[in-house]
Amino acid sequence: MTAPLVLIEPYADRLGGHHQRTLVALAQARRGTLVIAPHGAAREAVGALRGAGARLVTAPAGRRAAVLLAASRLAAGVSAAGQRVFRSRRWPRRLRRLPHQITLIARCLTEAAALRSARRLEPGADAVVILTASEALHGAAALLGGQPHLRFVHEAVTTEDAAVRLLGRLARRSEQQVIAVYPTQAVGDQLATAFPHLPAVVGAFAADDGRRLSAAEREGGRAAFDIPAAEAAVCLVGGWWPYKDIAVVDAALARLKETLHLVVTGSPLDESVLQRWRALPGLRVHTVPGPVSEAVLRLVYAAADAALVARHPGVGKESGLVMDAARLGVPLIVSDHDSALTARLHGQPWALTFPAGDPDGLANTLHTVIRQPPPLPGPDAPGLLGMRSAADQADFLTRTFTPLRTKESGC
């Protein structure tokens, strides 16, 4: 018999995103998993976790956890107020950065509160994992939380200023109670520069739940958006964040000379861009405002002959959309922004790449899909991208956590 996992997801209250899907998949793989969602959980996640036999905790367990969570919420409020006050570029850069530094502290306190709850509620866990962890104050979270743990660090958005670096140095010894898990080597290389003493491994975050799209779902997706079987469709999924190159998509769509259906979902979206696309001859735009449920997301992917992923050159963090396509069995149109990802996809007939930042290259690839949709990815596609099954991912987390558990017990 294996002991339960403890999974901490600070963003379980947000609908959409592959953080929630991985959370549910891991809970399904290990019955009795304890899920700690310090800010609550979206209704869809609650139902799925209950169906998986997981124990969901949304309130701090014990006085220390409650104090830490209250302090986190206070810091988050101060940060939000500061971002409103220092929004203008008239302020010096150091003042504009200050609210984001407070956000790092708030996230650390939230993690520490959840770790305190984990220690009280499941002291013998096979692994304690923060699924979406902060990019800073790793040792401080372990020190304040009193709990060794694994932490998935997906990207580095905010770098530490002097005050936060000082807090990190004060808790540096506690970094040995942590193992960071970086979804890609590129993220690992970036974070290793900032945190050279932090133990770390590289492993994909997304887990394969084995739920590929069925033929009936594909027919249903086409029918839902009224897309004729003989016409090509591409989906553009997820919010339009700075690392996504929507400008190159915009320019490529304007170059199209044949009919294409584009199914767009996510949040945030730019309505002015969507209006421009709707005015293009031959382009049929279907918009599903996000965030959306897993059922709706599957419908969007099912309607498409390919999923489009366009990022700026050099973005090396894991793409949940690429992983979704492999997991669900949807062909890809993807920019060559990440050399490691491009190498993995090389020679795969279901993955069409185009030069990052090149609208002509993307337009040519879209024309290729219009004329001859690529074949569906096979069942080996998730493994090709380094994705484990949910059960194997749970085992990987358990093995990775074992040295921390041994170290704590003094064995």
RASUL-V152375 format. One record per residue. N is the residue number from 1. SS is DSSP state (helix for helix, strand for strand, loop for the rest). NEAR is the number of other ideal C-beta (glycine too) atoms within 12 Angstrom. D_CENTER is the distance of its C-alpha to the mean C-alpha in Angstrom with 2 decimals. Layout:
n->[N,N]
ss->[SS,SS]
near->[NEAR,NEAR]
d_center->[D_CENTER,D_CENTER]
//
This chain:
n->[1,2,3,4,5,6,7,8,9,10,11,12,13,14,15,16,17,18,19,20,21,22,23,24,25,26,27,28,29,30,31,32,33,34,35,36,37,38,39,40,41,42,43,44,45,46,47,48,49,50,51,52,53,54,55,56,57,58,59,60,61,62,63,64,65,66,67,68,69,70,71,72,73,74,75,76,77,78,79,80,81,82,83,84,85,86,87,88,89,90,91,92,93,94,95,96,97,98,99,100,101,102,103,104,105,106,107,108,109,110,111,112,113,114,115,116,117,118,119,120,121,122,123,124,125,126,127,128,129,130,131,132,133,134,135,136,137,138,139,140,141,142,143,144,145,146,147,148,149,150,151,152,153,154,155,156,157,158,159,160,161,162,163,164,165,166,167,168,169,170,171,172,173,174,175,176,177,178,179,180,181,182,183,184,185,186,187,188,189,190,191,192,193,194,195,196,197,198,199,200,201,202,203,204,205,206,207,208,209,210,211,212,213,214,215,216,217,218,219,220,221,222,223,224,225,226,227,228,229,230,231,232,233,234,235,236,237,238,239,240,241,242,243,244,245,246,247,248,249,250,251,252,253,254,255,256,257,258,259,260,261,262,263,264,265,266,267,268,269,270,271,272,273,274,275,276,277,278,279,280,281,282,283,284,285,286,287,288,289,290,291,292,293,294,295,296,297,298,299,300,301,302,303,304,305,306,307,308,309,310,311,312,313,314,315,316,317,318,319,320,321,322,323,324,325,326,327,328,329,330,331,332,333,334,335,336,337,338,339,340,341,342,343,344,345,346,347,348,349,350,351,352,353,354,355,356,357,358,359,360,361,362,363,364,365,366,367,368,369,370,371,372,373,374,375,376,377,378,379,380,381,382,383,384,385,386,387,388,389,390,391,392,393,394,395,396,397,398,399,400,401,402,403,404,405,406,407,408,409,410,411]
ss->[loop,loop,loop,loop,strand,strand,strand,strand,loop,loop,loop,loop,loop,loop,loop,loop,loop,helix,helix,helix,helix,helix,helix,helix,helix,helix,helix,helix,helix,loop,loop,loop,loop,strand,strand,strand,loop,loop,loop,loop,loop,loop,helix,helix,helix,helix,helix,helix,helix,helix,helix,loop,loop,loop,strand,strand,strand,loop,loop,loop,loop,loop,helix,helix,helix,helix,helix,helix,helix,helix,helix,helix,helix,helix,helix,helix,helix,helix,helix,helix,helix,helix,helix,helix,helix,loop,loop,loop,loop,loop,loop,loop,helix,helix,helix,helix,helix,helix,helix,helix,helix,helix,helix,helix,helix,helix,helix,helix,helix,helix,helix,helix,helix,helix,helix,helix,helix,helix,helix,helix,helix,loop,loop,loop,loop,loop,strand,strand,strand,strand,loop,loop,loop,loop,loop,loop,loop,helix,helix,helix,helix,helix,helix,helix,helix,loop,loop,loop,strand,strand,strand,strand,strand,loop,loop,loop,loop,loop,loop,loop,loop,helix,helix,helix,helix,helix,helix,helix,helix,helix,loop,helix,helix,helix,helix,helix,helix,strand,strand,strand,strand,strand,loop,loop,helix,helix,helix,helix,helix,helix,helix,helix,helix,helix,loop,loop,loop,loop,loop,strand,strand,strand,loop,loop,loop,loop,strand,strand,loop,loop,loop,loop,loop,loop,helix,helix,helix,helix,helix,helix,helix,helix,helix,helix,loop,loop,loop,loop,loop,loop,loop,loop,strand,strand,strand,strand,strand,loop,loop,loop,loop,loop,loop,strand,loop,helix,helix,helix,helix,helix,helix,helix,helix,helix,loop,loop,loop,loop,loop,strand,strand,strand,strand,strand,strand,strand,loop,loop,loop,loop,helix,helix,helix,helix,helix,helix,helix,helix,loop,loop,loop,loop,strand,strand,strand,strand,strand,strand,strand,loop,loop,loop,loop,helix,helix,helix,helix,helix,helix,helix,helix,helix,helix,loop,loop,strand,strand,strand,strand,loop,strand,loop,loop,loop,loop,loop,loop,loop,loop,helix,helix,helix,helix,helix,helix,helix,helix,helix,loop,loop,loop,strand,strand,strand,strand,loop,loop,loop,helix,helix,helix,helix,helix,helix,helix,loop,loop,loop,loop,loop,strand,strand,strand,strand,loop,loop,loop,loop,helix,helix,helix,helix,helix,helix,helix,helix,helix,helix,helix,helix,helix,loop,loop,loop,loop,loop,loop,loop,loop,loop,helix,helix,helix,helix,loop,loop,loop,strand,strand,helix,helix,helix,helix,helix,helix,helix,helix,helix,helix,helix,helix,helix,helix,helix,helix,helix,helix,helix,helix,loop,loop]
near->[8,19,22,33,45,49,54,51,46,39,33,40,26,26,30,34,38,41,38,42,40,46,51,39,40,47,44,32,34,38,22,27,42,40,46,50,40,41,29,22,34,30,18,27,39,26,19,31,36,20,15,30,19,35,28,36,34,27,21,33,28,22,14,24,34,22,18,36,39,22,25,37,23,19,30,28,18,24,27,19,17,24,22,14,16,24,14,12,9,10,17,11,13,14,20,21,24,26,28,31,34,33,32,37,38,37,43,44,40,44,51,48,44,55,48,39,39,43,32,27,28,33,23,21,39,32,41,49,51,51,45,38,46,42,35,41,47,49,35,39,48,41,30,35,44,28,42,38,47,48,53,50,42,36,30,28,22,26,21,29,24,14,19,32,21,17,27,36,21,17,29,23,17,33,32,22,34,47,39,42,38,36,43,35,25,27,36,32,20,27,39,21,15,26,35,15,21,36,30,32,29,27,33,40,45,42,47,37,33,20,27,26,32,16,13,13,25,30,17,22,35,30,16,24,31,16,31,14,16,13,26,36,41,49,46,46,45,37,26,27,24,14,28,33,33,35,23,33,43,29,24,37,37,24,25,32,18,23,23,42,39,43,41,41,38,32,22,20,27,22,16,13,26,29,14,19,33,19,15,25,15,23,34,28,30,30,27,32,19,25,28,31,23,31,21,27,40,33,31,46,48,36,42,47,39,45,45,47,47,46,37,24,19,20,31,30,39,42,45,37,43,50,44,44,47,43,41,45,33,44,40,48,44,43,40,33,32,32,20,28,38,28,17,31,34,16,12,27,20,32,37,38,37,35,23,30,24,25,26,18,27,41,30,23,38,42,27,26,38,29,18,17,29,31,19,30,35,17,19,17,32,33,21,27,39,31,39,29,25,32,23,25,40,37,23,32,43,29,23,32,37,23,21,33,28,12,18,24,12,6,9]
d_center->[30.49,27.13,26.26,23.30,19.87,18.75,15.10,14.27,11.46,12.42,10.29,11.69,13.97,11.68,11.98,9.50,5.82,4.90,5.00,8.46,9.34,9.02,10.90,13.51,13.94,14.69,16.97,18.72,19.32,20.93,23.20,23.92,20.57,20.50,17.46,17.69,16.12,18.00,17.43,17.97,16.12,15.92,18.90,17.19,15.32,18.73,20.54,18.31,18.40,22.12,22.63,21.09,23.56,21.19,22.56,20.60,21.59,20.88,23.83,24.63,26.97,29.90,31.31,29.44,26.03,27.35,28.66,25.48,23.43,26.21,26.19,22.45,23.00,26.03,24.25,21.49,24.43,26.17,23.20,22.89,26.64,26.65,24.18,26.59,29.61,28.49,26.79,29.69,29.95,33.49,32.27,32.09,28.72,28.86,29.22,26.37,24.13,25.50,23.42,20.16,21.80,22.58,18.99,18.24,21.14,20.07,16.69,18.75,21.18,18.72,17.46,21.15,22.14,19.74,21.00,24.53,24.00,22.70,25.78,28.08,26.76,25.91,27.63,27.85,24.26,23.38,20.28,18.69,14.97,12.78,9.32,7.83,10.92,12.75,13.69,17.31,20.06,18.95,22.58,23.36,20.81,22.51,25.93,25.66,23.88,26.41,24.02,22.89,19.27,16.34,13.39,10.03,9.97,7.09,9.51,12.87,13.36,16.52,19.23,21.71,25.14,28.32,28.30,24.81,25.66,28.81,27.07,24.92,28.14,29.85,27.30,26.98,28.82,26.24,23.60,25.42,24.19,20.57,18.77,15.60,13.28,11.86,9.66,12.16,15.70,15.35,13.09,15.60,18.49,17.44,17.00,20.09,22.17,21.44,21.56,24.00,25.04,21.72,21.60,18.57,17.52,15.20,13.40,10.58,7.84,7.94,11.35,14.00,15.61,18.47,18.52,19.35,20.67,24.41,27.17,27.91,24.41,24.75,28.14,26.92,24.17,26.90,29.25,26.89,26.61,30.18,29.38,32.40,31.95,33.65,31.36,28.12,24.79,21.47,18.28,16.13,12.93,10.58,11.82,14.01,12.59,14.87,13.28,13.91,17.59,18.83,22.28,22.69,21.73,24.27,26.92,26.47,26.83,30.03,31.40,31.13,34.54,33.70,32.24,28.50,26.45,23.09,20.82,18.49,16.01,13.46,13.98,15.45,17.83,21.08,23.97,26.47,24.66,24.45,28.16,28.97,27.31,29.21,32.39,32.00,34.51,33.23,29.61,28.75,25.72,24.22,21.93,19.92,18.87,15.47,13.57,14.88,15.28,14.29,17.94,18.00,14.91,16.78,19.82,18.38,17.35,20.71,22.65,21.56,23.30,20.31,16.82,16.87,14.34,16.01,14.90,17.27,18.94,17.64,13.91,12.88,9.23,7.49,7.34,5.69,9.02,11.12,10.10,10.84,14.08,15.14,14.47,16.30,18.89,18.52,19.93,18.12,19.30,17.33,18.44,19.49,17.51,16.47,19.61,18.14,16.15,19.33,21.44,19.62,20.07,23.62,26.21,24.03,25.80,22.81,20.84,22.56,21.75,23.18,23.74,21.13,22.87,25.58,26.20,29.18,27.23,24.64,27.57,29.33,26.36,26.11,29.86,29.50,27.20,29.62,32.53,31.09,27.69,26.16,26.32,23.60,21.58,23.25,22.06,21.68,18.86,15.97,18.07,18.81,15.23,15.29,13.55,15.58,16.80,15.70,19.13,18.94,15.62,17.42,20.38,18.54,17.30,20.87,22.48,20.45,21.31,24.97,26.27,25.13,26.85,29.90,30.08,30.01,32.72,34.83,35.39]
//
